[in-house]
């Protein structure tokens, strides 16, 4: 019975390690894709670059945070758990700040849009940003 439990524990550890690597990879892929897309948007003069970039960074951080939470399953010592807790707290704080920035940027864009509509002649719509 002890052999089965040990084998099952090793299997779970391997599944968790692969899952962590996949989540980390997804986070990096989302971040790189978002950065390239934002750069191309900047070259073309798009107006929503900051908002799109912030949303992509937030999504990438969510994937990375998921990997860190999964990593708590395979932690063996209190020191590792403390370091992991600090990393999770830091990433959660960054995610919170980015979401706050997204909300502010959306309000700013909405304010600009409403100002454009007020100052444009009746019947004309301002171009989408």
C-alpha positions in Angstrom: 0.0 0.0 0.0 2.9 2.4 0.8 4.3 1.8 -2.7 1.0 2.7 -4.3 0.8 5.9 -2.3 4.4 6.8 -3.2 3.8 6.1 -6.9 0.6 8.2 -6.8 2.4 11.0 -5.1 5.1 11.0 -7.8 2.4 11.0 -10.5 0.7 14.0 -8.9 4.0 15.8 -8.6 4.7 15.2 -12.3 1.3 16.3 -13.4 1.6 19.5 -11.3 5.0 20.2 -12.6 3.8 19.9 -16.2 0.8 22.0 -15.5 3.0 24.7 -13.9 5.2 24.7 -17.0 2.1 25.0 -19.3 0.6 27.9 -17.3 4.0 29.7 -17.3 4.3 29.1 -21.0 0.8 30.4 -21.7 1.6 33.5 -19.6 4.7 34.2 -21.6 3.0 33.6 -24.9 0.1 36.0 -24.0 2.6 38.6 -22.9 4.8 38.4 -26.0 1.7 38.3 -28.3 0.3 41.4 -26.6 3.6 43.3 -26.7 4.0 42.6 -30.4 0.4 43.6 -31.1 0.8 46.8 -29.1 4.0 47.7 -30.9 2.3 47.2 -34.3 -0.6 49.3 -33.1 1.8 52.0 -31.9 3.4 52.0 -35.4 0.0 52.4 -37.0 -1.1 55.1 -34.6 -3.9 53.3 -32.8 -5.3 55.0 -29.8 -6.1 52.1 -27.4 -2.6 50.8 -27.1 -2.2 51.3 -23.4 -5.5 49.7 -22.6 -4.9 46.7 -24.8 -1.4 46.3 -23.4 -2.6 46.5 -19.8 -5.3 43.9 -20.5 -2.8 41.6 -22.0 -0.3 42.0 -19.1 -3.2 41.4 -16.7 -4.1 38.1 -18.5 -0.5 37.0 -18.6 -0.1 37.7 -14.9 -3.3 35.6 -14.2 -1.7 32.6 -15.9 1.6 33.1 -14.0 -0.3 33.5 -10.8 -2.2 30.2 -11.5 1.2 28.5 -11.9 2.4 29.9 -8.6 -0.8 28.7 -6.8 -0.3 25.2 -8.3 3.3 25.3 -7.1 2.1 25.4 -3.5 1.0 21.7 -4.0 4.6 20.5 -4.4 6.3 22.8 -1.8 8.3 20.8 0.7 9.6 23.3 3.2 8.4 26.4 5.1 11.1 28.5 3.5 9.9 27.6 0.0 6.3 28.3 1.1 7.4 31.7 2.4 9.1 32.7 -0.8 6.2 31.4 -2.8 3.8 33.4 -0.7 5.8 36.5 -1.3 5.8 35.9 -5.1 2.0 35.3 -5.1 1.4 38.5 -3.0 3.6 40.5 -5.4 1.9 39.1 -8.5 -1.6 39.7 -7.0 -0.6 43.3 -6.1 0.6 43.8 -9.7 -2.6 42.3 -11.1 -4.7 44.6 -8.8 -2.7 47.7 -9.9 -3.0 46.8 -13.6 -6.7 46.3 -13.3 -6.9 49.7 -11.6 -4.9 51.2 -14.4 -7.3 49.5 -17.0 -10.3 51.1 -15.3 -8.7 54.5 -15.3 -7.7 54.2 -18.9 -11.2 53.1 -19.9 -12.7 56.1 -18.1 -10.2 58.4 -19.8 -11.1 57.0 -23.2 -14.8 57.3 -22.5 -14.3 60.9 -21.4 -12.4 61.7 -24.6 -15.1 60.0 -26.7 -17.9 62.0 -25.0 -15.9 65.3 -25.5 -15.4 64.5 -29.1 -19.1 63.8 -29.5 -20.0 67.1 -27.8 -17.7 69.2 -30.0 -18.5 67.5 -33.3 -21.4 68.9 -35.5 -24.8 67.2 -35.1 -25.1 63.9 -36.9 -21.4 63.3 -37.2 -19.7 60.6 -35.2 -16.1 60.7 -34.2 -13.9 57.9 -35.5 -13.3 55.0 -33.2 -10.0 54.9 -31.5 
